[in-house]
């Protein structure tokens, strides 16, 4: 129990308190990954979800990449039109 307490104390220090939405399962997974910062953990979690989705739906991810390249996420305009 002491190691988990030490880990949780490090997580609290790195995040200036308990991050909103953090669950016990998140704490356990963060310990497995040795990640202390909540934002870094969320990025890693989203990356793993995307990789899992890509492996299950390879055709859909290719379409998503095409749309990403064509449209600017910041302005919602075509990148080709913006550069003209």
N, C-alpha and C positions, 0 to 999 in steps of 0.2 A: 504494500500500500504506500510505502514511503516514496518509491520511485514515481508513482502516478501523481502523488501530491506535489513532488518537486517539478514534474513536467507541467502540471496545471499552474503552478506558481509562475513558471517561465512564460506560459501562454498569457496569463494575466498581465505580467510585466510587459510583454511585447505588444499587447493590444490595449494597454491602459484600461484594463477591466475585462469583464465578460462580454464578448462580442454578441450583438443582438442576433438571435436566431440560432445560436450555437447549442447543439444537443450533445448528449453523452456519447452518442455514436460518432459525432464529429471529433470529440476529444480523443476517443480511442483511435480513430483513423489518423488523426494528426500525430499521435504518438508513434503509430506504425511508420509513418512517413518522416518523422522527426521534423515536422514543420511547426513553427511557433506562431507565425503571423497569420491572422485570419484571412486577409486578402490573398495572400499567397496560396493558402489552402483552397479557397474558393476558386482561384484560377486553375489550380491543379485538378480540382473536382470537375469543373466544366470541361477541361481538356480531356479528361478520362471519359466523360459522358459523350463528347463529340467523337472520340476515337471509337467508342463502342457503337455509336450510331452509324458512323462511316463504315464499319465492318459489317453491319447488318443491312445497310442500304447504300451500296456503292454508287448506284445510278443517281440517287437523289443528291448526294454530296457533290457530284460533278456539276449538277445544275446550280446548286447553291454557289459554288465557286465562280461560275460564269456570271451569275447575277452580281456577286460581290465585285468582280472586276469591272463590270459595266457601269455600276452606279456608285456614286460617292455616298458613303454613309453619313457624312457630315451635312451635305446639302441636298441630297436626294435627286441630284441631276446627273446626267450622263457625263462621264469623265471626258469622253471625246468632245462633247459640245463645250465643256468648260474650258478646255485647252485651246479652243479655236479663237 
